[in-house]
Amino acid sequence: MKSWKRKLFLASAIGAGVGLLAVLTLLGGIGYTVYFGDVSDLEKSTIMARINEETTLYTLDEQHKIGSFFNDEHRSYVTIDQIPEDMIRAMVAAEDKNFFQHYGVDPVAIVQAAAEGVSNGFKFRRGGSSITQQTVKNIMDHREHSFKRKFKELVRAFQIERMYSKKQILEFYLNQFHVTANGKGIGIAARYYFNKDVKDLNLIESAFIAGSVKGPSKYNPFVKYNRKDKETAWNEANIRKNYVLKRMYEQGWITEAVFKKGFEERVPFNQGKFGTSEVALVSLIRGQLDKKEILEALGMETINELSQAGLKVYTTIDKTLQDEAQLMMRRNLSRLEMILKDYAAEPTSSYHYLRSLIPNQFYYGKVTRIEQGKTPQIYVDYGLPKGVIPAEALIRTAKILSIPTYKPYEVHLKDILTKLKVGDVIFTEIMEYNEETHEAVAELKKKPSVNGGLISLDEGEVRSVVSGFDSEGFNRAVFATRQPGSVFKSVVFFGAMQMGWTILDKLANERRLFNFQGKFYFPRGDHASPYDDVSMLWAGIKSENLATVYLTANLLDKLNFDEFKVLMGTLDLLPKDGEAPRDYHFRVAKDTGVQLDNSGIKESMLDKAVEDIKPDLIFA
């Protein structure tokens, strides 16, 4: 009997020893892997490449970002120093309250999650993964559910904790969580939910974002299709926000007074658009790159591959010219709106609370005080920033309003000060802004209903493209149909003098029928002229349409054939030996920068892009 007990004890001891040895071996293996294992896939450059997979567009100086293409996921990477402390604390409180104390794995959270699951009938509703583990999972992009995957993530969690500070890990995590559709990260969340930059998020907004990470669609009223579902989602969002505030209060990160006040506030949803402000320009460039020849040169089949290839695309856009062109377009469209429609306050729904302003940008503000007298001023509330429209700015606006009326500007100045009331919403341009005091100097503007477009060229290359007042949606600069007007007449006159015409040559100034591109063209003048024949000089001074059309149709009449051939040869516009007609057409189009139609423009620029593809497109 004793022998049997002794054998049982010995077997148990051996089993325990083997088990202990196995555990020690496992721990030793984990420790060795953590400190000496391959961590190349956790290097910052590798992590950043995975987070930032978007193909990015840059200006001519190769320094300034225009925007980016994205396919499955869109991120706007934000560094930790740009993220408010409330946002950081809210995320930690919601996802991993012991984050700053553990070393990658939180045993307490794992045990609590397991116990809760068992008590709920083995329904595990809460995970025990730490922020570090979730970061690793997002970085590694492991989709299979297996013990091997969990073990690998565990080891990687310890490794990443050894390699990076807590703030750096949080930065990775905050740029990876799902927001909506193909948007990921705190930058997209701030813009999508509240139409703000991350740095402008307040406590309530931060608490909601942190609470929405695990199930964003449940709390998102923007994706609901009817009023009832929207209200339900909004209520769920408030409940989730309050859950995070409660955990922040329990951690001692907010006071009881702040907690109670925040508990009563609703989540202030204000849907924004995430992406580049140069939407139309990015779309234009994307269309230019979506060509078979370019994709084949890059070893790709579709534009979606290019979008997620992490390329850097350097364009011909000049940063300074683009910014100036956009600003001038906005200012002058606003002036034109006032000239055409006089001045009036904007809809009250246009006003939204702001936490910061940017000079030379346009914002809605609310009138708080109007000072009359010799030096009138209007005081404006933008939210946290406060502004003033000084007398000289008001006088400039009054002078614009006087242009179509012939009334003294003083009359319009008085009219502005009389029309506007405290509480009215106005549209302004910020001329100066002090980031420390949040004080601004503004100028009164009018949000235009008219619009325009602009393209500037330098030696055949596009330097700026402005699609309208807002750089998104329809690209008026490229796709709107418009006539060049009488500006083109000077081009005709200049070309005619090079072709042997003089300013005293006689031009027919009567209505005639012309054959143009296989169709009949019967132009008419915009004013009555007493003369059927005029000189080129007269046609230029009086802007005679009919005489200019006649000159265009007969531009080469002064040249004989030999002179014409010499001219073409001098300009390298004759076909070369053995050159196919199509190649000749595209060569001439590319060299001269003169295109007959949109397809010609696209083909010519495509030819140049393929030729220069290596220096123009560089892998990140």
Secondary structure as UniProt FT lines:
FT   HELIX           2..36
FT   HELIX           40..42
FT   HELIX           44..51
FT   STRAND          55..58
FT   TURN            60..61
FT   STRAND          65..69
FT   STRAND          74..75
FT   HELIX           80..82
FT   HELIX           85..95
FT   TURN            97..101
FT   HELIX           107..119
FT   TURN            120..121
FT   HELIX           131..140
FT   HELIX           147..163
FT   HELIX           166..174
FT   TURN            175..176
FT   STRAND          178..180
FT   TURN            181..182
FT   STRAND          183..184
FT   HELIX           186..194
FT   HELIX           198..200
FT   HELIX           203..212
FT   TURN            213..214
FT   HELIX           216..219
FT   HELIX           221..223
FT   HELIX           227..250
FT   TURN            251..252
FT   HELIX           256..264
FT   HELIX           279..289
FT   HELIX           292..297
FT   TURN            298..299
FT   HELIX           303..307
FT   TURN            308..310
FT   STRAND          311..314
FT   HELIX           319..341
FT   HELIX           348..350
FT   TURN            359..360
FT   STRAND          362..371
FT   STRAND          377..381
FT   STRAND          386..389
FT   HELIX           391..402
FT   TURN            403..405
FT   HELIX           409..419
FT   TURN            422..423
FT   STRAND          425..434
FT   TURN            435..438
FT   STRAND          439..445
FT   STRAND          454..458
FT   TURN            459..460
FT   STRAND          461..466
FT   HELIX           476..479
FT   TURN            485..486
FT   HELIX           487..498
FT   TURN            499..500
FT   TURN            503..504
FT   STRAND          506..508
FT   STRAND          514..516
FT   TURN            517..518
FT   STRAND          519..521
FT   STRAND          533..535
FT   HELIX           536..542
FT   HELIX           545..553
FT   TURN            554..558
FT   HELIX           561..570
FT   TURN            571..572
FT   TURN            577..578
FT   HELIX           581..592
FT   HELIX           598..611
FT   HELIX           613..616
FT   STRAND          617..619
//
